[in-house]
Amino acid sequence: MRIAEMNLVILTRQFGTYTGATVSTIELLKRIYCYFNRVVIVTMRSELEEFSNVEIVLVKDRKHLQLSLDEIVRNDGEWVGYSDDHLGWMLKESRVPYIHTYHGNWPDVRYLNAEMFLKSFYFIPQYKRTIAGAEISVSVSKYMKSKFVDNYSKKSEVIYNGVLQTGGTSKKKKSRRIMMIGNVDRRKYSLAIKLFNEFKGESIPPIDIYGSIIDHKIGKRLSRFPFVNLMGKKSYIDFNSYSRLLSTSSCENLPV
């Protein structure tokens, strides 16, 4: 049964398996798209050319996000929106009520380094505006709900990120292998390099790192450790084959 013949528009800077936030959006969409009369994604970047019964409108810049959004929702009945990043406020500008999920690490990450401090003057006001304009703002941790989202939200809820593991629990004996998950950048792996440098002369089990290499300098330094395996981005990981999860991220909202 459809939701009163409603249409759904998702406004996001990028649509695909780029980050934990964008992966969460895809997983959510898989569960709800069939309940809407029409579903449109408006984005500046997409790695998914086809998504069953969902239209993807690709635009070249931020200005055209708003223009395309206005054109789409002008006709064809009632619309509701969904936002997963700092540009969600555009939905309100187009008079579309929306839900926003806050996956960000602001304001904590602003003190990580000089680059993040400068970026905070752009991103924090954008997120405040997006959260304030949403009908409901969803946080992925209780910490960030109370620390940031509740200060600007009309109504907020917590829905944790998570991993759906199918196939039951493996009965095979787990190896000593260690896993790390997250795109390779300074925030998530700079501390890993410092940690691994302390392991000289010790017997270290293999450490498999899953995620796209965003910072190639960090990736190159990690690859020099004989016990580190850069696995790249994978659509499936056999969690049952690992005995430990290692996270060295210097700042997280909530690791998946």
TORTI-689235 format. One line per 8 residues: their letters; for each residue z, x, y of N, C-alpha, C, CB. Coordinates in Angstrom, 2 decimals. Glycine has a CB too. Layout:
% residues N
a) Z/X/Y/Z/X/Y/Z/X/Y/Z/X/Y | ...
% end
This chain:
% residues 256
mriaemnl) 0.00/0.84/-1.20/0.00/0.00/0.00/0.00/0.87/1.25/1.23/-0.95/0.01 | -0.88/0.60/2.19/-0.99/1.39/3.40/0.08/0.97/4.41/-2.40/1.25/4.01 | 0.43/1.91/5.31/1.44/1.64/6.32/0.79/0.86/7.45/2.08/2.95/6.84 | 0.68/-0.46/7.26/0.17/-1.36/8.30/-1.14/-0.87/8.91/1.21/-1.53/9.39 | -2.00/-0.27/8.04/-3.29/0.24/8.51/-3.15/1.27/9.63/-4.16/-0.90/8.98 | -2.08/2.02/9.62/-1.85/3.07/10.59/-2.74/4.28/10.32/-0.38/3.49/10.59 | -3.03/5.04/11.37/-3.75/6.30/11.25/-2.78/7.44/11.53/-4.97/6.36/12.21 | -2.99/8.58/10.89/-2.13/9.74/11.06/-2.95/10.90/11.64/-1.48/10.15/9.73
viltrqfg) -2.44/11.52/12.71/-3.06/12.72/13.25/-2.04/13.85/13.22/-3.59/12.49/14.71 | -2.46/14.99/12.66/-1.61/16.17/12.60/-2.17/17.19/13.57/-1.52/16.75/11.15 | -1.34/17.57/14.53/-1.74/18.57/15.52/-1.04/19.88/15.20/-1.40/18.09/16.97 | -1.82/20.92/14.93/-1.24/22.20/14.56/-2.18/23.33/14.97/-0.95/22.25/13.05 | -1.61/24.43/15.37/-2.43/25.57/15.80/-3.27/26.11/14.65/-1.54/26.68/16.36 | -2.70/26.11/13.43/-3.45/26.56/12.27/-3.07/25.73/11.05/-3.19/28.06/12.00 | -4.08/25.43/10.23/-3.89/24.57/9.06/-4.33/25.34/7.82/-4.67/23.23/9.21 | -3.37/25.63/6.96/-3.68/26.40/5.75/-2.41/27.07/5.25/-4.78/27.44/6.02
tytgatvs) -2.57/28.00/4.33/-1.41/28.68/3.74/-1.14/29.97/4.50/-1.64/28.96/2.24 | -0.93/29.84/5.82/-0.70/31.01/6.66/0.77/31.39/6.73/-1.23/30.75/8.06 | 1.63/30.42/6.87/3.07/30.65/7.04/3.84/29.62/6.23/3.47/30.60/8.54 | 5.17/29.79/6.18/5.99/28.78/5.50/5.85/27.42/6.14/7.45/29.20/5.51 | 5.71/27.39/7.47/5.56/26.12/8.18/4.26/25.42/7.80/5.61/26.35/9.68 | 3.16/26.17/7.77/1.87/25.54/7.47/1.78/25.12/6.00/0.72/26.49/7.81 | 2.40/25.89/5.12/2.43/25.50/3.71/3.23/24.20/3.55/3.06/26.63/2.84 | 4.34/24.09/4.28/5.16/22.86/4.21/4.36/21.65/4.69/6.44/23.02/5.07
tiellkri) 3.56/21.83/5.73/2.73/20.73/6.23/1.75/20.26/5.17/1.98/21.15/7.48 | 1.12/21.20/4.49/0.16/20.84/3.43/0.86/20.09/2.30/-0.53/22.10/2.87 | 2.02/20.58/1.88/2.74/19.91/0.80/3.17/18.51/1.20/3.95/20.74/0.38 | 3.59/18.35/2.44/3.95/17.02/2.95/2.73/16.11/2.97/4.57/17.13/4.36 | 1.62/16.64/3.45/0.40/15.84/3.55/-0.07/15.34/2.18/-0.70/16.65/4.21 | 0.07/16.18/1.16/-0.33/15.78/-0.19/0.43/14.53/-0.65/-0.09/16.93/-1.17 | 1.65/14.39/-0.15/2.49/13.28/-0.58/2.29/11.99/0.22/3.93/13.68/-0.50 | 1.78/12.10/1.43/1.75/10.91/2.30/0.36/10.45/2.74/2.56/11.18/3.50
ycyfnrvv) -0.67/11.29/2.56/-1.97/10.94/3.16/-2.53/9.62/2.64/-2.96/12.04/2.90 | -2.23/9.29/1.39/-2.81/8.09/0.78/-2.26/6.80/1.38/-2.57/8.11/-0.70 | -1.17/6.90/2.15/-0.56/5.70/2.72/-1.15/5.33/4.08/0.93/5.91/2.87 | -2.08/6.15/4.57/-2.65/5.89/5.89/-4.12/5.51/5.79/-2.49/7.12/6.78 | -4.54/4.73/6.76/-5.93/4.30/6.80/-6.88/5.47/7.07/-6.12/3.22/7.86 | -6.47/6.35/7.97/-7.27/7.51/8.35/-6.34/8.67/8.66/-8.20/7.19/9.56 | -6.71/9.88/8.21/-5.90/11.06/8.47/-6.80/12.14/9.08/-5.22/11.57/7.17 | -6.39/12.66/10.24/-7.17/13.69/10.93/-6.28/14.88/11.27/-7.83/13.11/12.22
ivtmrsel) -6.76/16.08/10.97/-6.08/17.32/11.36/-6.83/17.90/12.56/-6.03/18.35/10.17 | -6.13/18.15/13.64/-6.74/18.80/14.81/-6.13/20.19/14.92/-6.52/17.96/16.14 | -6.97/21.23/14.81/-6.45/22.59/14.72/-7.44/23.60/15.27/-6.11/22.93/13.27 | -6.94/24.79/15.57/-7.80/25.87/16.06/-8.20/26.84/14.95/-7.10/26.63/17.17 | -7.57/26.69/13.78/-7.84/27.62/12.68/-7.57/26.93/11.36/-6.99/28.91/12.81 | -8.51/27.05/10.43/-8.32/26.41/9.13/-9.00/27.25/8.06/-8.88/24.98/9.13 | -8.27/27.45/6.96/-8.85/28.15/5.82/-9.23/27.14/4.72/-7.87/29.21/5.26 | -8.93/25.88/4.95/-9.23/24.83/3.97/-10.43/24.03/4.45/-7.99/23.90/3.75
eefsnvei) -11.58/24.26/3.84/-12.80/23.58/4.26/-12.82/22.13/3.81/-14.02/24.31/3.73 | -12.24/21.87/2.65/-12.23/20.51/2.14/-10.81/20.13/1.72/-13.20/20.37/0.95 | -10.41/18.95/2.12/-9.12/18.41/1.73/-9.35/16.92/1.51/-7.99/18.68/2.83 | -9.16/16.47/0.29/-9.56/15.13/-0.12/-9.12/14.03/0.85/-9.00/14.84/-1.48 | -10.11/13.27/1.35/-9.88/12.10/2.22/-9.19/12.43/3.55/-9.06/11.09/1.49 | -9.26/13.71/3.95/-8.66/14.11/5.22/-9.72/14.80/6.07/-7.44/15.05/4.98 | -9.82/14.38/7.34/-10.78/15.00/8.26/-10.13/16.19/8.96/-11.29/13.97/9.30 | -10.85/17.30/9.06/-10.36/18.47/9.78/-11.27/18.69/10.98/-10.32/19.73/8.85
vlvkdrkh) -10.68/18.59/12.17/-11.41/18.81/13.41/-11.02/20.19/13.94/-11.12/17.69/14.47 | -11.98/21.13/13.92/-11.73/22.50/14.32/-12.18/22.71/15.77/-12.44/23.48/13.37 | -11.28/23.19/16.61/-11.61/23.41/18.02/-11.40/24.89/18.36/-10.74/22.50/18.95 | -11.99/25.33/19.48/-12.00/26.77/19.78/-10.78/27.26/20.55/-13.23/27.10/20.55 | -10.11/26.39/21.28/-8.98/26.86/22.07/-8.00/25.73/22.33/-9.47/27.46/23.40 | -6.90/26.07/22.99/-5.82/25.12/23.24/-6.27/23.94/24.10/-4.65/25.82/23.90 | -7.10/24.21/25.09/-7.60/23.14/25.97/-8.33/22.08/25.15/-8.54/23.72/27.05 | -9.15/22.53/24.19/-9.92/21.58/23.39/-9.08/20.86/22.35/-11.06/22.30/22.71
lqlsldei) -7.89/21.38/22.04/-6.97/20.63/21.19/-6.64/19.30/21.85/-5.67/21.43/20.92 | -6.27/19.36/23.13/-5.90/18.15/23.86/-7.08/17.22/24.06/-5.30/18.51/25.21 | -8.24/17.78/24.39/-9.43/16.96/24.61/-9.86/16.25/23.33/-10.59/17.81/25.14 | -9.86/16.96/22.22/-10.25/16.35/20.93/-9.25/15.31/20.49/-10.38/17.42/19.85 | -7.97/15.61/20.71/-6.92/14.66/20.36/-7.08/13.36/21.14/-5.53/15.26/20.61 | -7.31/13.47/22.45/-7.51/12.29/23.29/-8.68/11.44/22.80/-7.74/12.70/24.73 | -9.75/12.11/22.43/-10.96/11.40/21.99/-10.74/10.68/20.67/-12.14/12.36/21.87 | -10.02/11.34/19.74/-9.80/10.77/18.41/-8.93/9.52/18.48/-9.14/11.81/17.50
vrndgewv) -7.84/9.57/19.24/-6.87/8.47/19.23/-7.23/7.35/20.21/-5.50/8.99/19.55 | -8.28/7.54/20.98/-8.67/6.52/21.96/-9.08/5.22/21.28/-9.81/7.04/22.84 | -9.66/5.34/20.10/-10.14/4.17/19.37/-9.56/4.13/17.96/-11.68/4.18/19.31 | -10.00/3.17/17.20/-9.68/3.09/15.76/-8.22/2.75/15.48/-10.01/4.39/15.10 | -7.63/1.84/16.27/-6.32/1.30/15.92/-5.14/2.14/16.34/-6.26/1.09/14.48 | -4.03/1.93/15.64/-2.77/2.58/15.98/-2.64/3.95/15.30/-1.59/1.69/15.59 | -2.03/4.87/16.03/-1.86/6.24/15.52/-0.40/6.67/15.57/-2.72/7.22/16.33 | -0.03/7.48/14.58/1.23/8.22/14.61/0.88/9.69/14.40/2.25/7.69/13.51
gysddhlg) 1.76/10.57/14.86/1.45/11.99/14.81/2.50/12.81/14.09/1.27/12.52/16.17 | 2.10/14.04/13.75/3.02/15.00/13.14/2.73/16.37/13.73/2.87/15.01/11.58 | 3.79/17.12/14.01/3.68/18.45/14.61/4.53/19.45/13.84/4.11/18.42/16.09 | 4.00/20.67/13.65/4.79/21.71/12.97/4.92/22.99/13.80/4.16/22.04/11.64 | 4.47/22.94/15.07/4.59/24.14/15.90/4.86/23.76/17.36/3.32/24.99/15.80 | 4.70/24.70/18.27/5.11/24.53/19.66/4.20/23.64/20.48/5.21/25.86/20.31 | 3.06/23.24/19.94/2.09/22.45/20.70/2.22/20.94/20.49/0.70/22.88/20.34 | 3.25/20.51/19.79/3.41/19.09/19.49/3.49/18.19/20.70/4.63/18.90/18.67
wmlkesrv) 3.93/18.70/21.84/4.06/17.90/23.06/2.73/17.28/23.48/4.60/18.76/24.20 | 1.61/17.87/23.02/0.29/17.31/23.36/0.12/15.90/22.80/-0.82/18.22/22.83 | 0.80/15.61/21.70/0.72/14.27/21.12/1.28/13.24/22.09/1.49/14.21/19.78 | 2.39/13.58/22.73/2.96/12.65/23.72/2.02/12.49/24.91/4.33/13.15/24.19 | 1.36/13.58/25.30/0.39/13.50/26.40/-0.74/12.53/26.07/-0.18/14.89/26.71 | -1.05/12.41/24.77/-2.08/11.48/24.32/-1.50/10.13/23.92/-2.86/12.08/23.16 | -0.21/9.91/24.24/0.49/8.66/23.98/0.56/8.32/22.49/-0.19/7.53/24.72 | 0.79/9.35/21.68/0.94/9.17/20.24/2.39/9.49/19.87/-0.06/10.09/19.44
pyihtyhg) 3.16/8.53/19.35/4.52/8.83/18.88/4.44/9.76/17.68/5.28/7.52/18.51 | 5.35/10.73/17.63/5.21/11.74/16.56/6.56/12.23/16.06/4.39/12.91/17.06 | 6.49/12.81/14.86/7.61/13.52/14.25/7.31/15.01/14.31/7.85/13.06/12.77 | 8.31/15.79/14.67/8.15/17.24/14.73/9.11/17.91/13.77/8.38/17.76/16.17 | 8.60/18.90/13.01/9.48/19.73/12.18/9.60/21.10/12.81/8.94/19.84/10.73 | 10.85/21.50/13.08/11.09/22.79/13.72/11.33/23.86/12.66/12.28/22.71/14.69 | 10.35/24.75/12.50/10.45/25.86/11.55/10.78/27.17/12.25/9.16/26.00/10.77 | 10.88/27.15/13.58/10.98/28.38/14.36/12.31/29.10/14.25/10.73/28.08/15.77
nwpdvryl) 12.33/30.31/14.82/13.53/31.14/14.83/14.09/31.33/16.24/13.23/32.49/14.21 | 13.51/30.63/17.20/14.04/30.70/18.56/15.31/29.85/18.65/12.98/30.22/19.60 | 16.29/30.25/19.44/16.27/31.37/20.38/16.71/32.70/19.78/17.14/31.06/21.55 | 17.15/32.72/18.51/17.72/33.95/17.94/16.76/35.13/17.99/18.12/33.70/16.51 | 15.49/34.87/17.69/14.53/35.96/17.55/14.19/36.64/18.89/13.27/35.45/16.90 | 14.56/36.03/19.99/14.20/36.61/21.30/14.87/37.98/21.52/14.60/35.66/22.42 | 15.97/38.23/20.81/16.68/39.49/20.99/16.35/40.53/19.91/18.16/39.22/21.00 | 15.30/40.24/19.13/14.91/41.15/18.05/14.31/42.44/18.60/13.90/40.47/17.12
naemflks) 13.45/42.31/19.61/12.84/43.48/20.25/12.24/43.04/21.59/11.73/44.13/19.33 | 11.70/44.01/22.34/11.16/43.72/23.67/9.99/42.74/23.62/10.73/45.01/24.35 | 9.15/42.87/22.59/8.00/41.98/22.46/8.43/40.53/22.30/7.14/42.40/21.27 | 9.41/40.30/21.43/9.88/38.94/21.21/10.61/38.40/22.43/10.80/38.90/19.99 | 11.28/39.27/23.15/11.96/38.82/24.37/10.95/38.29/25.39/12.78/39.98/24.98 | 9.85/39.00/25.55/8.81/38.55/26.49/8.15/37.26/26.00/7.75/39.64/26.68 | 7.88/37.17/24.68/7.25/35.98/24.12/8.14/34.75/24.26/6.90/36.20/22.65 | 9.45/34.97/24.30/10.38/33.84/24.37/10.20/33.01/25.64/11.80/34.34/24.29
fyfipqyk) 9.74/33.63/26.70/9.56/32.91/27.96/8.41/31.91/27.88/9.31/33.89/29.09 | 7.53/32.10/26.89/6.45/31.13/26.63/6.87/30.14/25.54/5.16/31.86/26.22 | 7.32/30.65/24.40/7.53/29.79/23.24/8.74/28.87/23.36/7.67/30.63/22.01 | 9.85/29.35/23.88/11.04/28.50/23.94/10.81/27.25/24.79/12.22/29.29/24.49 | 10.25/27.35/26.00/9.97/26.12/26.77/8.99/25.18/26.06/9.42/26.48/28.13 | 8.01/25.75/25.35/7.05/24.92/24.62/7.75/24.12/23.51/5.93/25.79/24.02 | 8.63/24.80/22.78/9.36/24.12/21.71/10.34/23.10/22.27/10.11/25.14/20.86 | 11.00/23.41/23.36/11.90/22.44/23.97/11.15/21.16/24.33/12.57/23.04/25.23
rtiagaei) 9.99/21.33/24.93/9.18/20.19/25.33/8.71/19.38/24.12/7.97/20.66/26.14 | 8.32/20.09/23.06/7.86/19.42/21.84/8.99/18.64/21.18/7.29/20.43/20.85 | 10.17/19.26/21.06/11.32/18.61/20.44/11.77/17.39/21.26/12.49/19.60/20.29 | 11.80/17.55/22.58/12.24/16.45/23.45/11.28/15.26/23.39/12.36/16.94/24.89 | 10.01/15.51/23.16/9.02/14.43/23.15/8.90/13.70/21.82/7.70/14.96/23.51 | 9.47/14.27/20.76/9.34/13.68/19.43/10.25/12.48/19.24/9.64/14.72/18.37 | 9.78/11.51/18.46/10.63/10.37/18.09/11.76/10.84/17.19/9.79/9.27/17.39 | 11.44/11.73/16.28/12.43/12.36/15.40/12.07/13.83/15.29/12.47/11.67/13.99
svsvskym) 13.06/14.70/15.40/12.86/16.13/15.18/13.58/16.53/13.90/13.37/16.96/16.39 | 12.85/17.16/13.01/13.41/17.58/11.73/13.68/19.08/11.77/12.44/17.23/10.56 | 14.89/19.45/11.39/15.25/20.86/11.26/15.25/21.23/9.78/16.64/21.15/11.90 | 14.97/22.50/9.47/15.00/22.93/8.08/16.32/23.64/7.75/13.82/23.86/7.78 | 17.25/23.64/8.70/18.60/24.16/8.43/19.60/23.47/9.35/18.65/25.70/8.62 | 20.81/23.31/8.86/21.88/22.74/9.69/22.19/23.66/10.86/23.15/22.49/8.84 | 22.07/24.96/10.60/22.36/25.94/11.66/21.46/25.72/12.87/22.18/27.37/11.12 | 20.14/25.65/12.65/19.23/25.53/13.78/19.27/24.13/14.40/17.82/25.87/13.35
kskfvdny) 19.64/23.13/13.61/19.81/21.78/14.15/20.88/21.79/15.24/20.18/20.78/13.03 | 22.03/22.40/14.94/23.12/22.40/15.90/22.93/23.46/16.99/24.44/22.63/15.19 | 22.30/24.57/16.63/22.15/25.68/17.58/21.09/25.38/18.65/21.79/26.96/16.83 | 19.99/24.68/18.24/18.86/24.55/19.15/18.33/23.12/19.26/17.75/25.46/18.69 | 17.96/22.52/18.14/17.24/21.25/18.16/18.05/20.12/18.78/16.84/20.86/16.75 | 19.32/20.00/18.42/20.14/18.89/18.93/20.30/18.90/20.45/21.50/18.92/18.29 | 20.06/20.03/21.07/20.19/20.13/22.53/19.08/19.40/23.27/20.20/21.58/22.95 | 17.97/19.12/22.56/16.80/18.54/23.23/16.24/17.31/22.52/15.71/19.58/23.34
skkseviy) 16.75/16.98/21.36/16.16/15.91/20.54/16.80/14.54/20.81/16.31/16.25/19.06 | 15.97/13.49/20.78/16.47/12.12/20.83/17.22/11.79/19.54/15.30/11.11/21.06 | 16.62/12.24/18.44/17.20/12.01/17.12/16.76/13.15/16.22/16.77/10.62/16.53 | 17.69/13.71/15.44/17.31/14.83/14.58/17.90/14.67/13.19/17.76/16.16/15.20 | 17.19/15.23/12.24/17.59/15.20/10.84/17.39/16.59/10.25/16.79/14.13/10.03 | 18.00/16.83/9.09/17.79/18.09/8.36/17.08/17.78/7.04/19.15/18.83/8.10 | 15.95/18.44/6.81/15.26/18.37/5.52/14.95/19.82/5.14/13.92/17.47/5.58 | 15.56/20.30/4.09/15.40/21.71/3.72/14.00/21.99/3.20/16.43/22.10/2.68
ngvlqtgg) 13.51/23.20/3.51/12.33/23.69/2.81/12.73/23.98/1.37/11.75/24.98/3.51 | 11.74/24.13/0.53/12.08/24.43/-0.85/10.86/24.76/-1.67/12.82/23.28/-1.48 | 11.08/25.14/-2.90/10.01/25.49/-3.81/10.07/24.55/-5.00/10.11/26.98/-4.26 | 8.94/23.90/-5.31/8.87/23.02/-6.47/8.46/23.85/-7.67/7.87/21.85/-6.24 | 9.35/24.00/-8.62/9.08/24.80/-9.81/8.83/23.85/-10.97/10.25/25.78/-10.14 | 7.63/23.89/-11.53/7.27/22.99/-12.62/7.32/23.73/-13.96/5.88/22.39/-12.40 | 7.34/22.96/-15.03/7.26/23.55/-16.35/8.61/23.87/-16.98/6.45/24.78/-16.28 | 9.70/23.51/-16.31/11.02/23.74/-16.89/11.45/25.19/-16.78/11.02/23.32/-18.33
tskkkksr) 12.60/25.48/-17.34/13.16/26.83/-17.29/12.63/27.66/-18.44/14.68/26.78/-17.32 | 12.15/28.85/-18.11/11.62/29.73/-19.14/12.75/30.21/-20.05/10.90/30.93/-18.51 | 12.48/30.24/-21.37/13.49/30.68/-22.33/13.39/32.18/-22.60/13.34/29.91/-23.64 | 12.29/32.80/-22.08/12.16/34.23/-22.32/13.17/35.00/-21.49/10.72/34.71/-21.99 | 13.53/36.18/-22.00/14.51/37.01/-21.31/13.93/37.53/-20.00/14.96/38.18/-22.19 | 14.69/37.37/-18.92/14.21/37.83/-17.62/14.25/39.36/-17.55/15.06/37.23/-16.49 | 13.25/39.92/-16.88/13.19/41.36/-16.72/14.11/41.78/-15.56/11.74/41.82/-16.46 | 14.16/43.08/-15.31/14.97/43.59/-14.21/14.18/43.57/-12.91/15.45/45.02/-14.52
rimmignv) 12.97/43.05/-12.92/12.11/43.06/-11.73/12.76/42.27/-10.59/10.72/42.48/-12.06 | 12.53/42.75/-9.37/13.04/42.11/-8.16/11.87/41.55/-7.38/13.87/43.11/-7.29 | 12.04/40.38/-6.80/10.97/39.78/-5.99/11.40/39.67/-4.54/10.59/38.40/-6.54 | 10.39/39.82/-3.65/10.57/39.54/-2.23/9.42/38.63/-1.82/10.60/40.87/-1.37 | 9.71/37.64/-0.96/8.69/36.68/-0.54/8.66/36.62/0.98/8.97/35.26/-1.14 | 7.45/36.67/1.52/7.29/36.55/2.97/6.18/37.46/3.46/8.59/36.88/3.69 | 5.38/36.97/4.40/4.32/37.79/4.96/4.89/39.11/5.48/3.59/37.04/6.08 | 4.15/40.19/5.26/4.64/41.52/5.58/4.50/41.80/7.08/3.88/42.59/4.76
drrkysla) 5.63/41.79/7.77/5.66/42.15/9.19/6.99/42.84/9.48/5.47/40.88/10.10 | 7.17/43.22/10.74/8.37/43.97/11.11/9.65/43.17/10.91/8.27/44.43/12.54 | 9.59/41.90/11.28/10.81/41.09/11.21/11.34/40.99/9.78/10.55/39.70/11.76 | 10.46/40.87/8.82/10.90/40.64/7.45/11.11/41.92/6.65/9.91/39.77/6.75 | 10.44/43.04/7.04/10.45/44.20/6.15/10.84/45.53/6.79/9.12/44.35/5.56 | 11.09/45.59/8.10/11.54/46.85/8.69/12.85/47.32/8.07/11.72/46.70/10.20 | 13.76/46.40/7.85/15.05/46.75/7.23/14.87/47.14/5.76/16.04/45.59/7.35 | 13.83/46.60/5.11/13.55/46.97/3.72/13.21/48.45/3.63/12.40/46.12/3.14
iklfnefk) 12.41/48.94/4.57/12.04/50.36/4.57/13.27/51.24/4.73/11.03/50.65/5.69 | 14.17/50.86/5.63/15.41/51.62/5.81/16.24/51.60/4.53/16.23/51.06/6.97 | 16.29/50.45/3.89/17.05/50.32/2.64/16.45/51.17/1.54/17.10/48.85/2.20 | 15.12/51.10/1.37/14.46/51.83/0.29/14.57/53.34/0.47/12.99/51.42/0.21 | 14.66/53.79/1.71/14.82/55.23/1.96/16.16/55.76/1.46/14.69/55.52/3.44 | 17.10/54.85/1.24/18.42/55.25/0.72/18.43/55.38/-0.79/19.46/54.24/1.14 | 17.31/55.02/-1.45/17.28/54.98/-2.91/16.81/56.28/-3.55/16.38/53.86/-3.35 | 16.71/57.36/-2.80/16.18/58.61/-3.32/16.99/59.10/-4.52/16.18/59.68/-2.22
gesippid) 16.25/59.42/-5.59/16.88/59.94/-6.79/17.48/58.90/-7.70/17.92/60.89/-6.41 | 17.44/57.63/-7.29/18.01/56.56/-8.11/16.92/55.86/-8.92/18.75/55.54/-7.22 | 17.34/55.27/-10.02/16.41/54.52/-10.87/16.34/53.08/-10.36/16.84/54.56/-12.38 | 15.22/52.72/-9.73/15.07/51.41/-9.10/14.08/50.57/-9.91/14.59/51.55/-7.63 | 14.46/49.35/-10.26/13.50/48.48/-10.97/12.35/48.11/-10.06/14.19/47.20/-11.49 | 11.21/47.70/-10.63/10.06/47.32/-9.81/10.40/46.20/-8.81/8.90/46.88/-10.70 | 9.88/46.32/-7.61/10.07/45.31/-6.57/8.70/44.76/-6.20/10.80/45.89/-5.32 | 8.45/43.49/-6.50/7.17/42.84/-6.21/7.29/42.05/-4.91/6.74/41.91/-7.38
iygsiidh) 6.41/42.36/-3.96/6.43/41.69/-2.66/5.24/40.75/-2.55/6.40/42.73/-1.50 | 5.53/39.45/-2.35/4.48/38.42/-2.24/4.32/37.99/-0.78/4.82/37.20/-3.14 | 3.10/38.07/-0.28/2.82/37.64/1.08/1.65/38.41/1.67/4.05/37.81/1.96 | 1.00/37.82/2.65/-0.12/38.49/3.32/0.41/39.66/4.16/-0.90/37.48/4.21 | -0.39/40.71/4.26/0.00/41.85/5.08/-0.44/41.60/6.51/-0.62/43.18/4.53 | 0.52/41.27/7.35/0.27/41.00/8.76/0.31/42.30/9.56/1.29/40.00/9.32 | 1.32/43.12/9.28/1.47/44.41/9.95/1.07/45.50/8.94/2.95/44.62/10.47 | -0.11/46.08/9.14/-0.64/47.04/8.15/0.14/48.35/8.14/-2.11/47.33/8.44
kigkrlsr) 0.77/48.72/9.25/1.59/49.92/9.28/2.81/49.75/8.37/2.04/50.24/10.72 | 3.43/48.58/8.47/4.58/48.28/7.60/4.13/48.23/6.15/5.26/46.94/8.01 | 2.99/47.60/5.90/2.47/47.52/4.55/2.20/48.90/3.95/1.20/46.70/4.53 | 1.63/49.79/4.74/1.33/51.14/4.27/2.60/51.90/3.94/0.53/51.91/5.32 | 3.63/51.74/4.77/4.90/52.43/4.52/5.58/51.89/3.26/5.84/52.28/5.73 | 5.49/50.59/3.04/6.07/50.00/1.84/5.36/50.49/0.58/6.01/48.48/1.92 | 4.03/50.62/0.67/3.24/51.02/-0.51/3.53/52.45/-0.96/1.77/50.88/-0.20 | 4.16/53.26/-0.11/4.47/54.64/-0.47/5.64/54.74/-1.44/4.78/55.44/0.77
fpfvnlmg) 6.45/53.70/-1.52/7.57/53.72/-2.47/7.04/53.44/-3.87/8.66/52.67/-2.08 | 7.33/54.29/-4.84/6.75/54.14/-6.19/7.17/52.86/-6.91/7.13/55.31/-7.03 | 8.29/52.28/-6.51/8.79/51.08/-7.19/8.32/49.78/-6.52/10.30/51.11/-7.23 | 7.57/49.88/-5.41/7.13/48.69/-4.67/5.70/48.31/-5.06/7.21/48.92/-3.15 | 5.49/47.04/-5.34/4.15/46.51/-5.63/3.83/45.42/-4.62/4.07/45.96/-7.09 | 2.80/45.63/-3.81/2.36/44.62/-2.85/1.42/43.66/-3.57/1.66/45.26/-1.61 | 1.89/42.45/-3.83/1.17/41.49/-4.67/0.18/40.64/-3.89/2.15/40.59/-5.36 | 0.29/40.64/-2.53/-0.58/39.80/-1.72/-0.14/38.35/-1.74/-2.01/39.91/-2.21
kksyidfn) -0.97/37.49/-1.16/-0.66/36.05/-1.11/-1.08/35.40/-2.41/-1.37/35.37/0.10 | -0.18/34.70/-3.04/-0.44/34.05/-4.32/-0.15/32.56/-4.22/0.40/34.69/-5.45 | -0.95/31.76/-4.90/-0.71/30.31/-4.92/0.35/29.93/-5.94/-2.01/29.56/-5.21 | 0.63/30.83/-6.89/1.66/30.54/-7.90/2.42/31.82/-8.20/1.03/29.95/-9.19 | 3.73/31.70/-8.29/4.59/32.83/-8.65/5.48/32.38/-9.80/5.45/33.33/-7.43 | 5.57/33.18/-10.86/6.44/32.85/-11.98/7.86/33.32/-11.65/5.92/33.51/-13.31 | 8.62/32.44/-11.01/9.98/32.80/-10.60/10.87/33.14/-11.80/10.59/31.67/-9.81 | 10.58/32.54/-12.94/11.43/32.75/-14.12/11.34/34.17/-14.67/11.05/31.77/-15.20
sysrllst) 10.34/34.94/-14.23/10.20/36.30/-14.75/11.00/37.31/-13.92/8.74/36.70/-14.77 | 11.72/36.83/-12.90/12.50/37.72/-12.04/13.99/37.41/-12.18/12.06/37.58/-10.57 | 14.78/38.47/-12.07/16.23/38.29/-12.16/16.90/38.29/-10.80/16.84/39.38/-13.02 | 16.19/38.79/-9.76/16.80/38.87/-8.44/15.78/38.57/-7.34/17.40/40.26/-8.22 | 16.29/37.99/-6.26/15.50/37.80/-5.03/16.14/38.66/-3.95/15.46/36.29/-4.60 | 15.32/39.46/-3.26/15.79/40.32/-2.19/15.18/39.86/-0.87/15.46/41.80/-2.47 | 16.01/39.63/0.13/15.54/39.28/1.47/16.15/40.25/2.47/15.89/37.81/1.83 | 15.30/40.91/3.26/15.78/41.85/4.27/15.36/41.41/5.67/15.25/43.26/3.98
sscenlpv) 14.96/40.16/5.82/14.52/39.66/7.12/15.66/39.75/8.14/14.02/38.20/7.00 | 15.32/40.22/9.33/16.34/40.37/10.36/16.66/39.06/11.07/15.89/41.39/11.38 | 15.81/38.03/10.88/16.06/36.74/11.52/15.28/35.66/10.78/15.67/36.76/13.01 | 15.96/34.60/10.36/15.31/33.50/9.66/15.93/32.18/10.08/15.41/33.68/8.12 | 15.12/31.12/10.12/15.66/29.78/10.24/16.21/29.40/8.87/14.56/28.75/10.72 | 15.36/29.37/7.89/15.80/29.15/6.51/14.73/29.71/5.57/16.05/27.62/6.22 | 15.01/30.78/4.83/14.01/31.30/3.91/13.67/30.24/2.86/14.51/32.59/3.23 | 12.41/30.16/2.48/11.99/29.21/1.45/12.51/29.72/0.11/10.41/29.03/1.42
% end
